[in-house]
Amino acid sequence: MHPVTAVADENRVGTDVVAALRSAVRGAVDDSTRRRAEYSTDASNYRVVPQVVVFPLDVDDVQAALAVTRAAGVPLTARGGGTSVAGNAIGPGVVLDFSRHVNRVLEIDPEARTARIEPGLVMGALQKAAAPHGLRFGPDPSTWARATLGGMIGNNACGPRAVAYGRTADNVLALDVVDGTGRRFTAGAGAGALDAVPGLDALVRGNLELLRTELGRFGRQVSGYSLEHLLPEKGTDLAKALVGTEGTVGTLLGATVRLVPVAAAPVLVVLGYPDMPAAADAVPALLAHHPLAIEGMDSRLVDVVRRVRGAGAVPDLPPGAGWLMVEVGGETLDEAMVRARALAADAATTAVALFPPGPDAAAMWRIREDGAGLGGRTPSGAQAWPGFEDSAVPPERLGAYLRELEALMATHRVDGLAYGHFGDGCVHLRLDVPMERSGDPLRAFMTDAAHLVAAHGGSLSGEHGDGRARSELLPVMYSPRAIELFGAFKALLDPDDLLNPGVLVRPNPLDADLRRPAARPLPASTGFSFAHDAGDLTTAVHRCVGVGRCRADNTAAGGFMCPSYLATKDEKDSTRGRARVLQELANGSLVSRGWSSPEVHEALDLCLSCKACSSDCPAGVDMAQYKSEVLHRTYRRRLRPVNHYALGWLPRWARLITSWGPLARVTNAVLGVRPVAKAVLAGGGMDTRRGMVTFAPEPFRAWVRRDGADQVTRTAAAASAGAGSPDSGAPGGGERPRVLLWTDSFSDALAPSVPRAAVAVLRDAGYEVLVPDHQACCGLTWISTGQLDGARHQLEHLLEVLGPFAVNGIPIVGLEPSCTAVLRSDLLDLLLDDPRAVAVARETRTLAELLTAPAPVGPGERWQVPDLSDVTAVVQPHCHHYAVMTWTADRRLLTDAGAQFSALAGCCGLAGNFGMEKGHYDVSVQVAENSLLPALRAAEPGDVYLADGFSCRTQAEQLAGVDGVHLAELLAAHLPAAHRSAADAGTPQIS
C-alpha cells in the first residue's frame, strides 16, 4: 500500500461523534464507505478520505454541525460543487456539502443591483434568477453551470469576464460567517469592520508596510490571504479579505454580492497568432479597448475538439497556432461590431474572425469552457494533470513568461495544452507529469515553476486558490514575515486549526495524498481492451478529473449528461461520483472487496449506460463501458442476476418466439393477460409496473422471404462493390448503387415495420437494397449486462456476415441507434485486432447519414427528400445516437425536408434494459420527466413523436400512451404512393 494512503481509513470519527451529528443535524449524515469514496477527492490530484459527509438542510443545520465538530475537535471542510482543482474541497474529518440543500437565492434587489444568496447556490442559478432584471454576476468561471457561489468565494474565482467585472472579491459586499471559535458575524467594510475579530485591527496596524508592498501587487495575485483589503485605503474591507481564504478561517453561511448589467450585444473576435507567446504579446494593446474578456487558446486544444466531436463542432477560425478570443460589448450590435473592428486593427495580426451572438460564438465559448477536461490529455494521448493549473503574472509579462515556461516544460520533458485568461495574465495548464508511481516528478516541476512565477512577479494561483497543490510553495512567493502574517491571521479566527487543515497555513507537502500513485493497475483481460487508455481500466477511470460537468443541467445547450444525476441530485448518481468509487476500487484500501464490492455496484446501479458522458464529458469518460466491464469481471463464469438472462438474452428469446408466426401470436396473447405478464416480469427480474414487448408474428426476415424478393436482394456475401443491378425504377434510370440494410434483432423481431419502411426509402433514393441471408446481432444486450464473452461471440458472427460487404466498400445502414453505435464504437474495442471490425465501423451509417452524404455514397442530386412541411414533430434522439454518431445528419435531413420539429435533449429514461429492471422504474420515470414527458404533454394534437430508438418509443407508449415513429417510417409515409409498397401507410400522431 502506498505510504500516503496507508492511514486513509484510520482515525475514523467515533460512533459517538456520528451519533451526535445525527442527533443535531436534520439533514443526512453519511459515514458509509461508498459516500466517503465519492467525496475523497475534488477536481484535483489529491485523495483525502473524509470520515463522514453531512448534507445540512439549512443554515441552522450548518451551525449545529459546526458546534459538534468544534466540541469533538474534528476537522471540517466546506464543499460546494467539488470542482476545486487544488485540493481545496477535501478533508480528513467532516465534509459539509452545501450544494444539496443550502442553495437558495434569498433576495435580488434590482435597484441596488445586489443579491443575497446561500453558499450552495450554483452560479448558473443566480444568473438565471438575475436575468429577468437585465443583471448578472460578473465573474464567470468555466464551471459556472455547477460551481457554487460558496466555492467561488472560497477560492476567489474569476473567469473570462473578470477583465471587465473583476474577481469574486471585487463583487462581494458582505459575508455571513462562523469562524473556527464559533463566532458568527457579518463581515463588511468601513469603520469598525475589523472589530468583528478581536485582535485583527492590531494585526493590521502592525503590518501596514508589508500589506502595502507584498500583497495586491496585480489583479490576479490570488495566492495566500488577500489581506491588502484590510488596509484603510482599500476600505478596511473584511468581507473581501475573507474571499479566497479557502474555508480555512471561517464557514460561509450567506453572502451579499454585487450584480452588473448583462452585455447587450457581445461580439466575439478571434485573433490568430504564430504561437501562444505571440498571442500573449498582443494583450496589453487590446486591454486599452476595455474588452469584456480576453482568452488565450492553444490550437492543439481545438484539434482535440475536432478529433473527438468532428470538424463541425469548431467554427471556421483564422489561421494560427494560438488564438485570442476577445469579447467586446456595446449597446447595440452595430456598436459592438464597430468596437470589434477597432480592436482587431490594434491586434498585430491580420488573422481575424468576427462572431456576432449566435451558434458559432456559443461553440467557441463551449470549447473554452471545456478546457479543463479537453486539456486532460496531451496531443499524444497522455494523461495531463492539474497542480500547476492557474499561474498568473502581470499581463505585460505574459509573453516572456510563456516562453520561459515552455523552455522549463521541455527541460522536464512534460507537455500540456495552454489556455486561459490572458487579459488578466492567467494561464491554465495541465501537464503530463508522470505520476503513476511517484509524486517526485510533480514536486520537481512545481518547485522550478514556482521560482519562475516569482521571478516574473506573479502568483502561483490566479483564481483557483492554493489548496494542497501550492500552499507549500508560498514561501517561494512571499517573505517569511508574510508567511508569519498569514499564520497570525488564521490564529485569530481558527486557533485550533480545525477548518480545512493542511491548506495555506501549516500546509501538507504538495506530494502527499496524491491519488494516482496509490492506484493499482487493472489491466485489460477478457473484456474491453481499453486501447485508448494503455489497456488499463485504472487509467480509464482516472480520465475523470472531477470538473463536474455531469452535475450540470446541460439540456438547454443540447447536452444529455447525466440523466441519473438530474433525476436524483445525488453525487452517487453522477458520472464523477461513480468514477470516484471506481478509482477507490483501484486503490483498494477503502473499497476493498474487489469487483464484488457492494460500494461499486451501488454506485453503478443507476447508471443508465446512455453513453452521454462519452460525448459530453470533456475528459471522455465512458461510464457505460466501465459498468459493462465491472459486471463482466464480477459475474464471469458465475451465476448472474436473473435479468441478465431475461433481458441480456432478449435477442435470443425474440428470435425463438418469432421463428413461427403462431408461436408469436400465442405468446403475445398470453402476455397480454396482465397477471401473467406481471408474473413473467417479476420472474425475469423486471418491474411489474412495466408492460411486455409485443413480438412480431411476421418478422422482417420472414417478410423478405415471403414478399420482399422484388424489393430487396438477398445475398450471403458481397461478390464485389460493383455498381449494382439495372433498374428502370431508379431515379434517372441506370444502375442502382448497392447498400446493405442491416436489420438488428429489435428491428427484425419487435419492429419490422421500420426495416420495411427503410427498404421503401432506400429504393426511392435509388439504391439496390441488399439484405444478408443470415441474421447478425451486435450483442448490445450482452454488452449492457456485462456478458462480454457472449457479446464478443455475437460480434464475431456479425463480422462473418457483414465483413465481406464492408471490405468491399458497400455502405451498411443501421436502423436501431444503440445497435448502430455498437458497430461504430464497442465493436472496435472488443475485437481490437480484427481488420474487418475497422471496415464495418467505417462503412456503417445511420439512415440520415447515408441520405445526406455526398455522392457517390449518398444519393446526391438523383434524389429529393420527401416533403415534410406538413409535419410538426417532437423528436427524441437516442442517447447512443447522440453520443456516438451525433444527431447532426438527422437535423439536417429534417430541416431540408421542411419539417417543423423540436429535438429534445436528455435521455428518455428507459435506456434499453435499465428502465425495465426491478428497482429502476421510479428513476426511469424521473428521467423521462426531465424532457420527454413534459414535451409530449405540451404537444398539439396531430404532432408526431419521432424516435429512432425502440426503447424511446416504448417509454413514450408505456408512460404517456403515445406511439412513436422511426425516421424511416416518417419518410416512407411521405413518399409518392407508388414507392410505398414496402412500408405501412400512415404515421401515428399524438392525440
Secondary structure, DSSP 8 states (H G I E B T S, - for coil): --TTTTTTTSS---HHHHHHHHHH-SSEEE--HHHHHHTS--SSSB----SEEEE-SSHHHHHHHHHHHHHHT--EEEESSS--SSSTT--SSEEEE-TTTS--EEEEETTTTEEEE-TT-BHHHHHHHHGGGTEE-S---TTTTT-BHHHHHHHT---TTHHHH--SGGGEEEEEEEETTS-EEEE-BSTTGGGGSTTHHHHHHTTHHHHHHHS-SSTT--SS--GGGGSGGGT-BHHHHHTTSTTSSEEEEEEEEE-EE--SS-EEEEEEESSHHHHHHTHHHHHTT--SEEEEEEHHHHHHHHHHH-GGGS----S-SEEEEEEE--SSHHHHHHHHHHHHHTSS-S-EEEE-TTHHHHHHHHHHHTHHHHTTB-TT--B-B-SS-EEE--GGGHHHHHHHHHHHHHHHT--B--EE-GGGTEEE--B----SS-SHHHHHHHHHHHHHHHHTT-BS-SSS--HHHHGGGHHHHS-HHHHHHHHHHHHHH-TT--BSTTSSSS---TTTTBSGGG----B--SS---GGGTTBHHHHHTT-----GGGS--GGGT----HHHHHH--GGGSHHHHHHHHHHHHH-SSS-SGGG-HHHHHHHHT-----HHHHHSTT---HHHHHHHHHHHHHTTS---HHHHHTTTHHHHHHHHTTSHHHHHHHHHHHTSHHHHHHHHHHTTB-TTS------SS-HHHHHHHTGGGT-EEESS--------B-TTSTTSSB--EEEEE--HHHHHT-THHHHHHHHHHHHTT-EEEEESS-----HHHHHTT-HHHHHHHHHHHHHHHHHHHHTT--EEE-SHHHHHHHHTHHHHHTTT-HHHHHHHHHEEEHHHHHHS-TTTS-GGG------TT-EEEE---HHIIIII-SHHHHHHHHHTT-EEEE--S--S-TTTGGGBTT-HHHHHHHHTTTHHHHHHH--TT-EEE---HHHHHHHHHHH----B-HHHHHHHTS-GGG-TTS-S------
